[in-house]
Amino acid sequence: MDKKDKCIVEGYTSWQKTTPGGTITSTGNAKEYKTGGWRAMKPIWDEEKCKNCMLCFPACPDSSILTKDKEMTGIDYDHCKGCGVCANVCPFGAISFVPEGEDK
């Protein structure tokens, strides 16, 4: 029996029939995939301590710092993966970093 027949007999799908990975079906769909569930640690924003220096905004690798009119308005927890970069770069201590499930 050749390799092709062995795959069919053992119930494997040949590589020619598998679904291609990494296929982009439409543009601008990253917002549809909520990746915040991967997080073990969570940033908490303290609006009173925040000076809107915006150092956190360009540092966030997930674009999870929410802004309006050049001021921070919150954190997008649907996409934040809890890396802690925002808390690390904040010179005013306006972003604390706590285990997921704790509010402060």
VMD Tcl script that builds the backbone (N, CA, C; Angstrom):
set m [mol new atoms 312]
animate dup $m
set s [atomselect $m all]
$s set {name element resname resid chain x y z} {
  {N N MET 1 A 0.849 -1.173 0.000}
  {CA C MET 1 A 0.000 0.000 0.000}
  {C C MET 1 A 0.903 1.247 0.000}
  {N N ASP 2 A 0.621 2.195 -0.882}
  {CA C ASP 2 A 1.434 3.413 -0.917}
  {C C ASP 2 A 0.921 4.413 0.116}
  {N N LYS 3 A 1.654 5.518 0.305}
  {CA C LYS 3 A 1.310 6.504 1.347}
  {C C LYS 3 A -0.068 7.110 1.138}
  {N N LYS 4 A -0.452 7.328 -0.112}
  {CA C LYS 4 A -1.757 7.921 -0.393}
  {C C LYS 4 A -2.874 7.026 0.137}
  {N N ASP 5 A -2.800 5.727 -0.153}
  {CA C ASP 5 A -3.814 4.788 0.316}
  {C C ASP 5 A -3.813 4.677 1.832}
  {N N LYS 6 A -2.642 4.747 2.468}
  {CA C LYS 6 A -2.537 4.644 3.929}
  {C C LYS 6 A -3.290 5.794 4.601}
  {N N CYS 7 A -3.183 6.999 4.050}
  {CA C CYS 7 A -3.895 8.147 4.622}
  {C C CYS 7 A -5.404 7.954 4.554}
  {N N ILE 8 A -5.879 7.448 3.469}
  {CA C ILE 8 A -7.316 7.244 3.310}
  {C C ILE 8 A -7.798 6.148 4.253}
  {N N VAL 9 A -7.078 5.060 4.358}
  {CA C VAL 9 A -7.457 3.935 5.212}
  {C C VAL 9 A -7.484 4.344 6.681}
  {N N GLU 10 A -6.501 5.135 7.134}
  {CA C GLU 10 A -6.411 5.512 8.540}
  {C C GLU 10 A -7.292 6.710 8.899}
  {N N GLY 11 A -8.034 7.249 7.941}
  {CA C GLY 11 A -8.969 8.322 8.233}
  {C C GLY 11 A -8.380 9.723 8.214}
  {N N TYR 12 A -7.159 9.893 7.735}
  {CA C TYR 12 A -6.545 11.217 7.655}
  {C C TYR 12 A -7.020 11.933 6.400}
  {N N THR 13 A -7.070 13.248 6.474}
  {CA C THR 13 A -7.384 14.056 5.311}
  {C C THR 13 A -6.077 14.427 4.627}
  {N N SER 14 A -6.011 14.257 3.340}
  {CA C SER 14 A -4.781 14.606 2.621}
  {C C SER 14 A -4.585 16.118 2.660}
  {N N TRP 15 A -3.363 16.550 2.530}
  {CA C TRP 15 A -3.074 17.982 2.616}
  {C C TRP 15 A -3.776 18.768 1.521}
  {N N GLN 16 A -4.068 18.131 0.384}
  {CA C GLN 16 A -4.733 18.831 -0.705}
  {C C GLN 16 A -6.182 19.196 -0.358}
  {N N LYS 17 A -6.756 18.509 0.605}
  {CA C LYS 17 A -8.156 18.743 0.942}
  {C C LYS 17 A -8.346 19.547 2.232}
  {N N THR 18 A -7.267 19.942 2.886}
  {CA C THR 18 A -7.401 20.708 4.131}
  {C C THR 18 A -7.696 22.174 3.843}
  {N N THR 19 A -8.284 22.831 4.812}
  {CA C THR 19 A -8.586 24.252 4.699}
  {C C THR 19 A -7.300 25.057 4.801}
  {N N PRO 20 A -7.050 25.959 3.866}
  {CA C PRO 20 A -5.828 26.771 3.943}
  {C C PRO 20 A -5.851 27.669 5.182}
  {N N GLY 21 A -4.724 27.778 5.857}
  {CA C GLY 21 A -4.626 28.652 7.022}
  {C C GLY 21 A -4.121 30.023 6.625}
  {N N GLY 22 A -4.335 31.003 7.488}
  {CA C GLY 22 A -3.830 32.346 7.242}
  {C C GLY 22 A -4.557 33.071 6.128}
  {N N THR 23 A -5.749 32.638 5.797}
  {CA C THR 23 A -6.506 33.279 4.721}
  {C C THR 23 A -7.233 34.503 5.267}
  {N N ILE 24 A -7.047 35.612 4.629}
  {CA C ILE 24 A -7.730 36.848 5.015}
  {C C ILE 24 A -8.967 36.956 4.130}
  {N N THR 25 A -10.129 36.837 4.756}
  {CA C THR 25 A -11.373 36.826 3.988}
  {C C THR 25 A -11.916 38.218 3.701}
  {N N SER 26 A -11.539 39.197 4.533}
  {CA C SER 26 A -11.949 40.578 4.300}
  {C C SER 26 A -10.968 41.500 5.018}
  {N N THR 27 A -10.948 42.742 4.602}
  {CA C THR 27 A -10.037 43.702 5.225}
  {C C THR 27 A -10.697 44.359 6.428}
  {N N GLY 28 A -9.881 44.813 7.352}
  {CA C GLY 28 A -10.390 45.547 8.512}
  {C C GLY 28 A -11.183 44.708 9.488}
  {N N ASN 29 A -10.915 43.418 9.569}
  {CA C ASN 29 A -11.725 42.565 10.436}
  {C C ASN 29 A -11.066 42.248 11.777}
  {N N ALA 30 A -9.941 42.855 12.102}
  {CA C ALA 30 A -9.248 42.559 13.359}
  {C C ALA 30 A -10.108 42.878 14.577}
  {N N LYS 31 A -10.938 43.905 14.511}
  {CA C LYS 31 A -11.800 44.281 15.635}
  {C C LYS 31 A -12.827 43.194 15.961}
  {N N GLU 32 A -13.114 42.330 14.984}
  {CA C GLU 32 A -14.095 41.271 15.197}
  {C C GLU 32 A -13.568 40.159 16.099}
  {N N TYR 33 A -12.262 40.026 16.203}
  {CA C TYR 33 A -11.658 38.951 16.973}
  {C C TYR 33 A -11.267 39.458 18.353}
  {N N LYS 34 A -12.050 39.129 19.337}
  {CA C LYS 34 A -11.806 39.591 20.703}
  {C C LYS 34 A -10.775 38.681 21.359}
  {N N THR 35 A -9.616 39.252 21.638}
  {CA C THR 35 A -8.485 38.480 22.145}
  {C C THR 35 A -8.186 38.765 23.610}
  {N N GLY 36 A -9.008 39.562 24.268}
  {CA C GLY 36 A -8.774 39.907 25.668}
  {C C GLY 36 A -8.896 38.743 26.629}
  {N N GLY 37 A -9.520 37.668 26.213}
  {CA C GLY 37 A -9.678 36.496 27.061}
  {C C GLY 37 A -8.368 35.766 27.345}
  {N N TRP 38 A -7.299 36.120 26.635}
  {CA C TRP 38 A -5.988 35.498 26.853}
  {C C TRP 38 A -5.315 36.075 28.084}
  {N N ARG 39 A -5.805 37.171 28.573}
  {CA C ARG 39 A -5.145 37.966 29.606}
  {C C ARG 39 A -5.133 37.270 30.972}
  {N N ALA 40 A -3.993 37.347 31.664}
  {CA C ALA 40 A -3.885 36.890 33.049}
  {C C ALA 40 A -3.777 38.084 33.988}
  {N N MET 41 A -3.226 39.178 33.479}
  {CA C MET 41 A -3.107 40.426 34.242}
  {C C MET 41 A -3.887 41.501 33.487}
  {N N LYS 42 A -4.362 42.490 34.244}
  {CA C LYS 42 A -5.252 43.492 33.665}
  {C C LYS 42 A -4.818 44.892 34.074}
  {N N PRO 43 A -4.725 45.834 33.115}
  {CA C PRO 43 A -4.437 47.221 33.478}
  {C C PRO 43 A -5.713 47.915 33.965}
  {N N ILE 44 A -5.557 48.699 35.011}
  {CA C ILE 44 A -6.684 49.486 35.539}
  {C C ILE 44 A -6.298 50.958 35.437}
  {N N TRP 45 A -7.124 51.740 34.757}
  {CA C TRP 45 A -6.853 53.160 34.535}
  {C C TRP 45 A -7.489 54.001 35.633}
  {N N ASP 46 A -6.700 54.883 36.252}
  {CA C ASP 46 A -7.179 55.816 37.267}
  {C C ASP 46 A -7.259 57.190 36.615}
  {N N GLU 47 A -8.469 57.595 36.268}
  {CA C GLU 47 A -8.692 58.849 35.546}
  {C C GLU 47 A -8.191 60.070 36.322}
  {N N GLU 48 A -8.266 60.016 37.646}
  {CA C GLU 48 A -7.835 61.158 38.454}
  {C C GLU 48 A -6.321 61.367 38.403}
  {N N LYS 49 A -5.558 60.296 38.300}
  {CA C LYS 49 A -4.101 60.400 38.236}
  {C C LYS 49 A -3.591 60.708 36.826}
  {N N CYS 50 A -4.401 60.430 35.831}
  {CA C CYS 50 A -3.994 60.564 34.432}
  {C C CYS 50 A -3.827 62.031 34.044}
  {N N LYS 51 A -2.701 62.343 33.404}
  {CA C LYS 51 A -2.410 63.710 32.935}
  {C C LYS 51 A -2.558 63.810 31.416}
  {N N ASN 52 A -3.052 62.755 30.785}
  {CA C ASN 52 A -3.222 62.703 29.333}
  {C C ASN 52 A -1.935 63.013 28.580}
  {N N CYS 53 A -0.834 62.511 29.088}
  {CA C CYS 53 A 0.456 62.677 28.403}
  {C C CYS 53 A 0.518 61.817 27.152}
  {N N MET 54 A -0.338 60.806 27.080}
  {CA C MET 54 A -0.485 59.905 25.937}
  {C C MET 54 A 0.757 59.051 25.654}
  {N N LEU 55 A 1.603 58.832 26.650}
  {CA C LEU 55 A 2.742 57.939 26.464}
  {C C LEU 55 A 2.286 56.484 26.329}
  {N N CYS 56 A 1.166 56.157 26.924}
  {CA C CYS 56 A 0.638 54.787 26.855}
  {C C CYS 56 A 0.095 54.447 25.474}
  {N N PHE 57 A -0.482 55.413 24.815}
  {CA C PHE 57 A -1.151 55.176 23.534}
  {C C PHE 57 A -0.230 54.570 22.471}
  {N N PRO 58 A 0.925 55.171 22.164}
  {CA C PRO 58 A 1.788 54.554 21.146}
  {C C PRO 58 A 2.509 53.296 21.643}
  {N N ALA 59 A 2.598 53.128 22.960}
  {CA C ALA 59 A 3.305 51.966 23.511}
  {C C ALA 59 A 2.461 50.695 23.466}
  {N N CYS 60 A 1.170 50.819 23.431}
  {CA C CYS 60 A 0.279 49.647 23.456}
  {C C CYS 60 A 0.353 48.880 22.137}
  {N N PRO 61 A 0.787 47.617 22.184}
  {CA C PRO 61 A 0.895 46.838 20.948}
  {C C PRO 61 A -0.449 46.376 20.393}
  {N N ASP 62 A -1.519 46.508 21.172}
  {CA C ASP 62 A -2.834 46.041 20.747}
  {C C ASP 62 A -3.802 47.165 20.420}
  {N N SER 63 A -3.335 48.407 20.462}
  {CA C SER 63 A -4.196 49.580 20.235}
  {C C SER 63 A -5.405 49.542 21.165}
  {N N SER 64 A -5.161 49.201 22.422}
  {CA C SER 64 A -6.245 49.067 23.399}
  {C C SER 64 A -6.446 50.300 24.261}
  {N N ILE 65 A -5.670 51.344 24.043}
  {CA C ILE 65 A -5.865 52.597 24.768}
  {C C ILE 65 A -6.901 53.404 23.996}
  {N N LEU 66 A -8.038 53.636 24.616}
  {CA C LEU 66 A -9.129 54.372 23.969}
  {C C LEU 66 A -8.931 55.868 24.179}
  {N N THR 67 A -9.107 56.640 23.114}
  {CA C THR 67 A -8.910 58.085 23.186}
  {C C THR 67 A -10.021 58.822 22.455}
  {N N LYS 68 A -10.166 60.067 22.832}
  {CA C LYS 68 A -11.064 60.978 22.123}
  {C C LYS 68 A -10.522 62.376 22.330}
  {N N ASP 69 A -10.386 63.125 21.261}
  {CA C ASP 69 A -9.880 64.499 21.312}
  {C C ASP 69 A -8.553 64.591 22.059}
  {N N LYS 70 A -7.643 63.688 21.757}
  {CA C LYS 70 A -6.293 63.653 22.321}
  {C C LYS 70 A -6.263 63.434 23.835}
  {N N GLU 71 A -7.289 62.783 24.361}
  {CA C GLU 71 A -7.334 62.434 25.777}
  {C C GLU 71 A -7.739 60.971 25.923}
  {N N MET 72 A -7.168 60.309 26.911}
  {CA C MET 72 A -7.505 58.913 27.178}
  {C C MET 72 A -8.911 58.832 27.754}
  {N N THR 73 A -9.686 57.853 27.275}
  {CA C THR 73 A -11.047 57.670 27.767}
  {C C THR 73 A -11.254 56.300 28.405}
  {N N GLY 74 A -10.263 55.411 28.270}
  {CA C GLY 74 A -10.413 54.091 28.860}
  {C C GLY 74 A -9.520 53.062 28.190}
  {N N ILE 75 A -9.788 51.801 28.499}
  {CA C ILE 75 A -9.014 50.684 27.957}
  {C C ILE 75 A -9.978 49.706 27.295}
  {N N ASP 76 A -9.632 49.281 26.112}
  {CA C ASP 76 A -10.423 48.306 25.366}
  {C C ASP 76 A -10.058 46.907 25.864}
  {N N TYR 77 A -10.827 46.399 26.820}
  {CA C TYR 77 A -10.537 45.095 27.417}
  {C C TYR 77 A -10.877 43.934 26.480}
  {N N ASP 78 A -11.649 44.181 25.434}
  {CA C ASP 78 A -11.937 43.120 24.463}
  {C C ASP 78 A -10.681 42.719 23.696}
  {N N HIS 79 A -9.727 43.644 23.556}
  {CA C HIS 79 A -8.527 43.373 22.773}
  {C C HIS 79 A -7.234 43.430 23.573}
  {N N CYS 80 A -7.245 43.988 24.772}
  {CA C CYS 80 A -6.051 44.066 25.620}
  {C C CYS 80 A -5.643 42.666 26.052}
  {N N LYS 81 A -4.379 42.328 25.822}
  {CA C LYS 81 A -3.881 41.000 26.198}
  {C C LYS 81 A -3.129 41.013 27.517}
  {N N GLY 82 A -3.075 42.165 28.190}
  {CA C GLY 82 A -2.475 42.229 29.516}
  {C C GLY 82 A -0.963 42.169 29.541}
  {N N CYS 83 A -0.319 42.810 28.581}
  {CA C CYS 83 A 1.156 42.775 28.541}
  {C C CYS 83 A 1.780 43.694 29.592}
  {N N GLY 84 A 1.052 44.748 29.997}
  {CA C GLY 84 A 1.542 45.649 31.034}
  {C C GLY 84 A 2.413 46.787 30.552}
  {N N VAL 85 A 2.612 46.909 29.263}
  {CA C VAL 85 A 3.457 47.990 28.742}
  {C C VAL 85 A 2.875 49.349 29.114}
  {N N CYS 86 A 1.579 49.511 29.021}
  {CA C CYS 86 A 0.947 50.800 29.343}
  {C C CYS 86 A 1.224 51.206 30.788}
  {N N ALA 87 A 1.099 50.259 31.703}
  {CA C ALA 87 A 1.364 50.547 33.118}
  {C C ALA 87 A 2.836 50.864 33.344}
  {N N ASN 88 A 3.688 50.204 32.597}
  {CA C ASN 88 A 5.122 50.400 32.747}
  {C C ASN 88 A 5.578 51.782 32.250}
  {N N VAL 89 A 4.972 52.293 31.186}
  {CA C VAL 89 A 5.410 53.575 30.623}
  {C C VAL 89 A 4.735 54.780 31.272}
  {N N CYS 90 A 3.686 54.580 32.040}
  {CA C CYS 90 A 2.964 55.715 32.643}
  {C C CYS 90 A 3.790 56.334 33.763}
  {N N PRO 91 A 4.236 57.597 33.598}
  {CA C PRO 91 A 5.062 58.234 34.625}
  {C C PRO 91 A 4.267 58.724 35.835}
  {N N PHE 92 A 2.942 58.684 35.754}
  {CA C PHE 92 A 2.102 59.221 36.824}
  {C C PHE 92 A 1.405 58.143 37.651}
  {N N GLY 93 A 1.656 56.890 37.328}
  {CA C GLY 93 A 1.018 55.799 38.069}
  {C C GLY 93 A -0.479 55.736 37.853}
  {N N ALA 94 A -0.940 56.232 36.702}
  {CA C ALA 94 A -2.374 56.261 36.413}
  {C C ALA 94 A -2.889 54.911 35.919}
  {N N ILE 95 A -1.984 54.010 35.594}
  {CA C ILE 95 A -2.398 52.677 35.155}
  {C C ILE 95 A -1.723 51.659 36.064}
  {N N SER 96 A -2.541 50.963 36.834}
  {CA C SER 96 A -2.014 49.900 37.687}
  {C C SER 96 A -2.205 48.577 36.956}
  {N N PHE 97 A -1.527 47.551 37.428}
  {CA C PHE 97 A -1.546 46.255 36.759}
  {C C PHE 97 A -1.877 45.197 37.797}
  {N N VAL 98 A -3.041 44.573 37.674}
  {CA C VAL 98 A -3.525 43.635 38.686}
  {C C VAL 98 A -3.899 42.302 38.040}
  {N N PRO 99 A -3.971 41.234 38.833}
  {CA C PRO 99 A -4.425 39.949 38.284}
  {C C PRO 99 A -5.852 40.060 37.742}
  {N N GLU 100 A -6.123 39.365 36.653}
  {CA C GLU 100 A -7.466 39.369 36.058}
  {C C GLU 100 A -8.474 38.940 37.105}
  {N N GLY 101 A -9.586 39.654 37.155}
  {CA C GLY 101 A -10.633 39.369 38.118}
  {C C GLY 101 A -10.634 40.321 39.296}
  {N N GLU 102 A -9.539 41.037 39.519}
  {CA C GLU 102 A -9.483 42.050 40.572}
  {C C GLU 102 A -9.750 43.413 39.935}
  {N N ASP 103 A -10.514 44.235 40.623}
  {CA C ASP 103 A -10.788 45.562 40.073}
  {C C ASP 103 A -9.712 46.568 40.433}
  {N N LYS 104 A -9.144 46.477 41.630}
  {CA C LYS 104 A -8.088 47.422 42.027}
  {C C LYS 104 A -7.191 46.801 43.046}
}
mol reanalyze $m
mol bondsrecalc $m
mol representation Tube
mol addrep $m
